[in-house]
Amino acid sequence: MARRTHQHGSNLFKIDLDTVLKTIKDVNKDLLINTDKLLNELENLPKNLSNDIELKVVQDFIVKLSQHKKEVAQSRLSDSKPFSEATKKIKNWYGAIEDKLKIVENNLSNIVNLYVNKQFQEESTVEKDNTNQENGVVGLDYSGEPIVSINNNQTSYIEKKSILYNLKTTWEIESFDRDEVPIEELRQYFSDYSIKLALSKHMTKNGPNKLAGVKYARTLDKHAKINLPE
């Protein structure tokens, strides 16, 4: 049975990418010509708009550019389909194995973490009891106040026997209540992308110019066609 040795950059299937790219370029010569032609037309477009005629010229070019971009995307999908399908099948094959291992790993980790949290909770109680014994606390009264013993020389201490204190543990977010989370305290940790995403959803529901600190702007649909009056 063949065994493979994992090395950085090694490939199980050797593919001549240079030949693949050369073939794609040869087949899509017209696409490249039209792309260069469109980009050359940029020199004839006004840099700033001063009237509706110039608006139409630029917008018509955008429509033409968008259509060509769509054709490029369609060619890319068509030419890369054999590779995409192969990649998808390989990914699914490995993914099925990884998913099985991940399920087992997560289930076992849940069992371990349940025990770990229970032990830390119990030892936290033990530490509190030891502290109370050091201070001569023998219990709590009806109001919850500690009852202090006069003679604390006979204090007996409970030893920590868990090995957890010698192991590395980390904290994770188990769950949260969005209605109780203090959002303002998290402000500095939000990325610009996440904030803009929230702003976009707010604008979709409530409309523009509703929030302070946000600058709104109108944009013309890239596929809009302009018809000037006769």
Backbone hydrogen bonds in HBPLUS format (Angstrom, degrees):
<---DONOR---> <-ACCEPTOR-->    atom                        ^
c    i                          cat <-CA-CA->   ^        H-A-AA   ^      H-
h    n   atom  resd res      DA  || num        DHA   H-A  angle D-A-AA Bond
n    s   type  num  typ     dist DA aas  dist angle  dist       angle   num
A0010-SER N   A0007-GLN O   3.11 MM   3  5.42 166.6  2.13 129.5 128.9     1
A0017-LEU N   A0015-ILE O   2.99 MM   2  5.72 114.5  2.44 112.8  96.0     2
A0020-VAL N   A0016-ASP O   3.16 MM   4  6.50 153.9  2.23 145.9 153.7     3
A0021-LEU N   A0017-LEU O   2.89 MM   4  6.11 166.9  1.91 157.3 158.9     4
A0022-LYS N   A0018-ASP O   2.98 MM   4  6.12 155.3  2.04 143.1 150.3     5
A0023-THR N   A0019-THR O   2.99 MM   4  6.15 157.0  2.04 145.8 151.4     6
A0024-ILE N   A0020-VAL O   3.03 MM   4  6.32 156.5  2.08 148.0 154.6     7
A0025-LYS N   A0021-LEU O   2.94 MM   4  6.18 158.2  1.99 149.6 155.2     8
A0026-ASP N   A0022-LYS O   2.97 MM   4  6.19 157.4  2.02 147.7 153.8     9
A0027-VAL N   A0023-THR O   3.00 MM   4  6.19 159.2  2.04 150.8 155.8    10
A0028-ASN N   A0024-ILE O   3.03 MM   4  6.08 144.2  2.16 142.4 151.8    11
A0032-LEU N   A0028-ASN O   3.16 MM   4  6.50 153.5  2.23 150.1 156.4    12
A0033-ILE N   A0029-LYS O   2.95 MM   4  6.26 156.0  2.01 152.0 159.1    13
A0034-ASN N   A0030-ASP O   2.94 MM   4  6.13 165.8  1.96 151.4 154.5    14
A0035-THR N   A0031-LEU O   3.00 MM   4  6.16 147.2  2.11 139.6 149.0    15
A0036-ASP N   A0032-LEU O   3.02 MM   4  6.25 165.1  2.04 150.3 153.1    16
A0037-LYS N   A0033-ILE O   2.94 MM   4  6.15 154.2  2.01 146.7 154.8    17
A0038-LEU N   A0034-ASN O   2.98 MM   4  6.15 159.0  2.03 145.4 150.0    18
A0039-LEU N   A0035-THR O   3.03 MM   4  6.27 165.3  2.05 153.2 157.2    19
A0040-ASN N   A0036-ASP O   2.95 MM   4  6.11 146.3  2.07 143.6 152.5    20
A0041-GLU N   A0037-LYS O   3.21 MM   4  6.46 135.5  2.42 138.0 148.9    21
A0041-GLU N   A0038-LEU O   3.06 MM   3  5.17 131.1  2.30  97.8 111.1    22
A0042-LEU N   A0039-LEU O   3.26 MM   3  5.48 154.3  2.33 101.6 109.1    23
A0043-GLU N   A0040-ASN O   3.39 MM   3  6.18 156.7  2.45 116.4 119.6    24
A0044-ASN N   A0041-GLU O   3.02 MM   3  5.58 149.4  2.12 114.3 122.5    25
A0045-LEU N   A0042-LEU O   3.10 MM   3  5.35 162.1  2.14 110.1 115.8    26
A0055-LEU N   A0051-ASN O   3.14 MM   4  6.44 150.9  2.23 142.6 151.5    27
A0056-LYS N   A0052-ASP O   2.93 MM   4  6.18 155.5  1.99 146.0 151.0    28
A0057-VAL N   A0053-ILE O   3.05 MM   4  6.37 155.3  2.11 145.9 152.6    29
A0058-VAL N   A0054-GLU O   3.06 MM   4  6.30 169.0  2.07 154.7 156.0    30
A0059-GLN N   A0055-LEU O   2.88 MM   4  6.00 165.3  1.91 153.1 158.2    31
A0060-ASP N   A0056-LYS O   2.81 MM   4  5.81 159.5  1.85 148.0 153.5    32
A0061-PHE N   A0057-VAL O   3.16 MM   4  6.34 148.9  2.26 137.9 146.1    33
A0062-ILE N   A0058-VAL O   2.93 MM   4  6.27 149.7  2.02 146.8 155.6    34
A0063-VAL N   A0059-GLN O   2.98 MM   4  6.27 156.4  2.04 150.3 155.8    35
A0064-LYS N   A0060-ASP O   3.02 MM   4  6.28 158.8  2.06 144.7 150.3    36
A0065-LEU N   A0061-PHE O   2.76 MM   4  5.96 153.1  1.83 148.0 156.5    37
A0066-SER N   A0062-ILE O   2.80 MM   4  6.00 155.6  1.86 149.6 155.9    38
A0067-GLN N   A0063-VAL O   3.02 MM   4  6.26 153.4  2.10 145.4 152.2    39
A0068-HIS N   A0064-LYS O   3.05 MM   4  6.29 156.5  2.10 144.7 150.8    40
A0069-LYS N   A0065-LEU O   2.87 MM   4  6.09 156.3  1.92 147.8 154.9    41
A0070-LYS N   A0066-SER O   2.97 MM   4  6.19 145.6  2.10 140.5 149.4    42
A0071-GLU N   A0067-GLN O   3.06 MM   4  6.42 148.0  2.17 141.9 150.2    43
A0071-GLU N   A0068-HIS O   3.06 MM   3  5.00 115.6  2.49  92.7 108.2    44
A0072-VAL N   A0068-HIS O   2.94 MM   4  6.29 153.4  2.01 151.3 158.6    45
A0073-ALA N   A0069-LYS O   2.99 MM   4  6.24 157.2  2.04 145.0 150.9    46
A0074-GLN N   A0070-LYS O   2.94 MM   4  6.20 153.4  2.02 146.2 153.4    47
A0075-SER N   A0071-GLU O   2.99 MM   4  6.23 153.5  2.07 145.3 152.1    48
A0076-ARG N   A0072-VAL O   2.90 MM   4  6.16 155.9  1.96 148.6 155.8    49
A0077-LEU N   A0073-ALA O   2.95 MM   4  6.21 161.2  1.99 149.9 154.2    50
A0078-SER N   A0074-GLN O   2.99 MM   4  6.13 154.7  2.05 141.8 149.1    51
A0079-ASP N   A0075-SER O   2.84 MM   4  5.96 171.8  1.85 156.1 158.2    52
A0080-SER N   A0076-ARG O   2.96 MM   4  5.91 148.9  2.06 143.9 152.2    53
A0084-SER N   A0080-SER O   2.75 MM   4  5.95 158.7  1.80 159.0 166.5    54
A0085-GLU N   A0081-LYS O   2.83 MM   4  5.93 166.2  1.85 159.6 161.8    55
A0086-ALA N   A0082-PRO O   3.09 MM   4  6.19 153.3  2.16 137.0 144.5    56
A0087-THR N   A0083-PHE O   2.83 MM   4  6.01 161.5  1.86 148.9 154.4    57
A0088-LYS N   A0084-SER O   2.84 MM   4  6.01 154.7  1.90 146.2 153.5    58
A0089-LYS N   A0085-GLU O   2.97 MM   4  6.17 160.6  2.01 146.4 150.8    59
A0090-ILE N   A0086-ALA O   2.98 MM   4  6.19 163.4  2.00 152.0 156.7    60
A0091-LYS N   A0087-THR O   2.83 MM   4  5.92 160.3  1.86 147.5 153.9    61
A0092-ASN N   A0088-LYS O   2.86 MM   4  6.02 158.3  1.90 147.6 153.6    62
A0093-TRP N   A0089-LYS O   2.95 MM   4  6.13 150.0  2.05 142.0 150.2    63
A0094-TYR N   A0090-ILE O   3.01 MM   4  6.29 170.8  2.02 157.0 158.0    64
A0095-GLY N   A0091-LYS O   2.71 MM   4  5.72 150.8  1.79 143.8 154.1    65
A0096-ALA N   A0092-ASN O   2.97 MM   4  6.05 149.0  2.07 142.4 147.3    66
A0098-GLU N   A0094-TYR O   2.91 MM   4  6.22 167.7  1.93 157.2 161.0    67
A0099-ASP N   A0095-GLY O   2.76 MM   4  5.87 153.9  1.83 149.4 156.3    68
A0100-LYS N   A0096-ALA O   3.27 MM   4  6.43 157.2  2.32 138.9 143.8    69
A0101-LEU N   A0097-ILE O   3.13 MM   4  6.45 162.9  2.16 152.6 157.0    70
A0102-LYS N   A0098-GLU O   2.78 MM   4  5.93 150.6  1.87 146.1 155.4    71
A0103-ILE N   A0099-ASP O   2.93 MM   4  6.11 157.5  1.98 150.6 155.1    72
A0104-VAL N   A0100-LYS O   3.24 MM   4  6.50 165.8  2.26 148.0 151.0    73
A0105-GLU N   A0101-LEU O   2.85 MM   4  6.01 161.4  1.89 147.5 153.7    74
A0106-ASN N   A0102-LYS O   2.81 MM   4  5.97 162.8  1.84 152.3 156.2    75
A0107-ASN N   A0103-ILE O   2.95 MM   4  6.12 161.0  1.99 148.6 154.1    76
A0108-LEU N   A0104-VAL O   2.97 MM   4  6.16 165.4  1.99 154.2 157.8    77
A0109-SER N   A0105-GLU O   2.89 MM   4  6.02 153.8  1.96 144.6 153.0    78
A0110-ASN N   A0106-ASN O   2.85 MM   4  6.04 150.5  1.94 146.3 153.8    79
A0111-ILE N   A0107-ASN O   3.15 MM   4  6.46 151.6  2.24 141.8 148.9    80
A0112-VAL N   A0108-LEU O   2.95 MM   4  6.26 161.1  1.99 150.8 155.8    81
A0113-ASN N   A0109-SER O   2.77 MM   4  5.93 166.8  1.79 153.3 157.2    82
A0114-LEU N   A0110-ASN O   2.94 MM   4  5.97 146.7  2.05 140.6 149.0    83
A0115-TYR N   A0111-ILE O   3.24 MM   4  6.48 155.8  2.30 142.7 148.2    84
A0116-VAL N   A0112-VAL O   2.85 MM   4  6.14 160.1  1.89 151.4 157.8    85
A0117-ASN N   A0113-ASN O   2.93 MM   4  6.00 171.1  1.94 147.7 149.6    86
A0118-LYS N   A0114-LEU O   3.12 MM   4  6.20 151.4  2.21 137.1 145.3    87
A0119-GLN N   A0115-TYR O   2.87 MM   4  6.11 157.6  1.92 153.2 159.1    88
A0120-PHE N   A0116-VAL O   2.97 MM   4  6.23 163.1  2.00 154.8 159.0    89
A0121-GLN N   A0117-ASN O   2.96 MM   4  6.04 152.2  2.04 140.4 148.4    90
A0122-GLU N   A0118-LYS O   2.93 MM   4  6.17 156.1  1.99 146.7 153.1    91
A0123-GLU N   A0119-GLN O   2.83 MM   4  6.05 158.4  1.88 150.2 156.5    92
A0124-SER N   A0120-PHE O   2.84 MM   4  5.92 139.7  2.00 138.2 148.8    93
A0125-THR N   A0121-GLN O   3.16 MM   4  6.43 148.3  2.27 139.2 146.8    94
A0126-VAL N   A0122-GLU O   2.94 MM   4  6.30 148.7  2.04 141.7 151.1    95
A0127-GLU N   A0123-GLU O   2.86 MM   4  6.05 159.4  1.90 145.2 149.7    96
A0128-LYS N   A0124-SER O   3.09 MM   4  6.30 153.1  2.17 139.8 147.0    97
A0129-ASP N   A0125-THR O   2.91 MM   4  6.20 151.8  1.99 145.3 153.3    98
A0130-ASN N   A0126-VAL O   2.82 MM   4  6.11 156.7  1.88 153.4 159.9    99
A0131-THR N   A0127-GLU O   2.93 MM   4  6.14 155.8  1.99 144.8 151.4   100
A0132-ASN N   A0128-LYS O   2.93 MM   4  6.18 153.9  2.00 144.3 151.6   101
A0133-GLN N   A0129-ASP O   2.86 MM   4  6.13 150.7  1.94 145.1 153.5   102
A0134-GLU N   A0130-ASN O   2.87 MM   4  6.16 152.1  1.95 146.9 154.6   103
A0135-ASN N   A0131-THR O   3.05 MM   4  6.30 145.5  2.17 141.7 150.9   104
A0137-VAL N   A0132-ASN O   2.52 MM   5  4.64 155.6  1.58 156.5 148.8   105
A0136-GLY N   A0133-GLN O   3.06 MM   3  4.87 157.5  2.12  98.4 105.0   106
A0149-SER N   A0136-GLY O   2.34 MM  13  4.82 167.8  1.35 153.0 156.8   107
A0138-VAL N   A0147-ILE O   2.77 MM   9  5.71 163.3  1.79 172.8 178.3   108
A0147-ILE N   A0139-GLY O   2.60 MM   8  5.18 163.1  1.63 147.3 146.3   109
A0141-ASP N   A0145-GLU O   2.78 MM   4  5.46 157.0  1.84 153.9 160.0   110
A0144-GLY N   A0141-ASP O   2.94 MM   3  5.26 161.9  1.97 113.9 119.9   111
A0166-ASN N   A0163-ILE O   3.01 MM   3  5.71 162.0  2.04 120.4 126.2   112
A0167-LEU N   A0164-LEU O   3.03 MM   3  5.13 164.4  2.06 108.5 113.2   113
A0180-GLU N   A0177-ASP O   2.90 MM   3  5.46 151.6  1.99 117.9 126.4   114
A0181-VAL N   A0177-ASP O   3.04 MM   4  6.16 136.6  2.23 155.4 167.9   115
A0183-ILE N   A0181-VAL O   2.92 MM   2  5.73 116.2  2.34 116.0  99.2   116
A0185-GLU N   A0182-PRO O   3.05 MM   3  5.71 136.1  2.25 117.2 127.2   117
A0186-LEU N   A0183-ILE O   2.87 MM   3  5.22 148.1  1.97 109.9 120.3   118
A0187-ARG N   A0184-GLU O   3.29 MM   3  5.23 164.3  2.32 103.0 107.7   119
A0189-TYR N   A0186-LEU O   2.90 MM   3  5.49 153.1  1.97 122.1 130.8   120
A0190-PHE N   A0187-ARG O   3.23 MM   3  5.69 165.9  2.25 115.4 119.6   121
A0195-ILE N   A0191-SER O   3.07 MM   4  6.35 157.3  2.12 151.6 158.1   122
A0196-LYS N   A0192-ASP O   2.87 MM   4  6.04 162.3  1.91 149.6 154.6   123
A0197-LEU N   A0193-TYR O   2.90 MM   4  6.08 151.2  1.98 147.2 155.4   124
A0198-ALA N   A0194-SER O   3.09 MM   4  6.29 154.3  2.16 140.1 146.2   125
A0199-LEU N   A0195-ILE O   2.88 MM   4  6.15 154.4  1.94 148.9 156.8   126
A0200-SER N   A0196-LYS O   2.87 MM   4  6.06 152.9  1.94 145.5 152.3   127
A0201-LYS N   A0197-LEU O   3.13 MM   4  6.39 155.9  2.19 144.4 150.2   128
A0202-HIS N   A0198-ALA O   2.94 MM   4  6.17 153.5  2.01 145.6 153.5   129
A0203-MET N   A0199-LEU O   2.83 MM   4  6.06 156.1  1.89 148.9 155.3   130
A0204-THR N   A0200-SER O   2.91 MM   4  6.12 154.6  1.98 145.6 152.4   131
A0205-LYS N   A0201-LYS O   3.19 MM   4  6.37 150.3  2.28 141.8 148.4   132
A0206-ASN N   A0202-HIS O   2.77 MM   4  5.85 161.2  1.81 153.4 159.7   133
A0207-GLY N   A0203-MET O   2.65 MM   4  4.51 144.9  1.77 126.7 132.7   134
A0224-ALA N   A0221-ASP O   3.03 MM   3  5.23 167.0  2.05 112.8 116.2   135
